[in-house]
Amino acid sequence: MATKNHKPAPSQKMKLIGSLTSPFVRKVRIVAAEKFIEYDFVVDIPWEADSHVPEFNPLGKVPVWVMEDGKSLFDSRVIVEYLENVSPVGHLLPKDARPRITVKRWEALADGICDAAALIVVEKKRALERQDPDWIRRQLGKVRAGLKAMSEDLGPQPWCTGEFFGLADIAVGCALGYLDFRFPDIDWRRDHPNLSELYDRLMQRPAFRDTAPVG
Ligand SMILES: N[C@@H](CCC(=O)N[C@@H](CS)C(=O)NCC(=O)O)C(=O)O
């Protein structure tokens, strides 16, 4: 699975560069798996001094997708759109503009929860006296408001947009899995039973089970 070889030779297999903990990387891995797209996974932690990520993404963030011609794509929302077009197998995004934008809205909400949660993780790595409790509270407020909005929008439906599984469910599942991983104290299952049922349904899929965050 993981190699240290970042540089793709011409016509080499596509590559995903990322960590095993990032919810954004997980989203890309799940989309690729659901669409049976082959690639090499290069584990690289962007926080480490010897990371090669900045050579592929000037923003120094993962995920990065390296195409066969060596050009790189980022961020995760761009990558998943690209993957959707690479393979017709297992459509995850509607073609029509209106339902498509609804899915992208779900993705923005789920990714936004991950952004806020990741900011808290970074803040909590600082020495206690350098942490800003107001900043942490502000980000936590976004996480809680985001969970509430997802739960209300999901309602009694089996999947985020109704009857069919797709990118919206993948993005929401990655956000919920990340909260379980980093914030076991946030009891989103108790507060939002419908999100809990959705996550259990998602975890029946091999693509989700195989990518649960580790670290
Ligand atoms: N909007 C970006 C977010 C990517 C992101 O924040 N990745 C984190 C890992 S979870 C990262 O690489 N952080 C390193 C840094 O900020 O320097 C996406 O969807 O890909």
The ligand as a MOL file (V3000), in Angstrom:
LIG
                    3D

  0  0  0     0  0            999 V3000
M  V30 BEGIN CTAB
M  V30 COUNTS 20 19 0 0 0
M  V30 BEGIN ATOM
M  V30 1 N -9.7170 21.7850 2.1240 0
M  V30 2 C -8.6270 20.8280 2.1350 0
M  V30 3 C -8.2060 20.5520 3.5640 0
M  V30 4 C -6.9490 19.7100 3.6300 0
M  V30 5 C -6.3410 19.7250 5.0210 0
M  V30 6 O -6.6350 20.6100 5.8550 0
M  V30 7 N -5.4840 18.7530 5.2670 0
M  V30 8 C -4.7560 18.7080 6.5200 0
M  V30 9 C -4.7430 17.2750 7.0440 0
M  V30 10 S -6.3310 16.8560 7.7140 0
M  V30 11 C -3.3180 19.1030 6.2690 0
M  V30 12 O -2.7280 18.6230 5.3360 0
M  V30 13 N -2.7620 20.0040 7.1160 0
M  V30 14 C -1.3840 20.4080 7.0110 0
M  V30 15 C -1.2470 21.9000 7.1300 0
M  V30 16 O -2.2610 22.6090 7.3130 0
M  V30 17 O -0.1110 22.3800 7.0320 0
M  V30 18 C -9.0870 19.5350 1.4270 0
M  V30 19 O -10.2910 19.3160 1.3240 0
M  V30 20 O -8.2390 18.7950 0.9190 0
M  V30 END ATOM
M  V30 BEGIN BOND
M  V30 1 1 1 2
M  V30 2 1 2 3
M  V30 3 1 2 18
M  V30 4 1 3 4
M  V30 5 1 4 5
M  V30 6 2 5 6
M  V30 7 1 5 7
M  V30 8 1 7 8
M  V30 9 1 8 9
M  V30 10 1 8 11
M  V30 11 1 9 10
M  V30 12 2 11 12
M  V30 13 1 11 13
M  V30 14 1 13 14
M  V30 15 1 14 15
M  V30 16 2 15 16
M  V30 17 1 15 17
M  V30 18 2 18 19
M  V30 19 1 18 20
M  V30 END BOND
M  V30 END CTAB
M  END
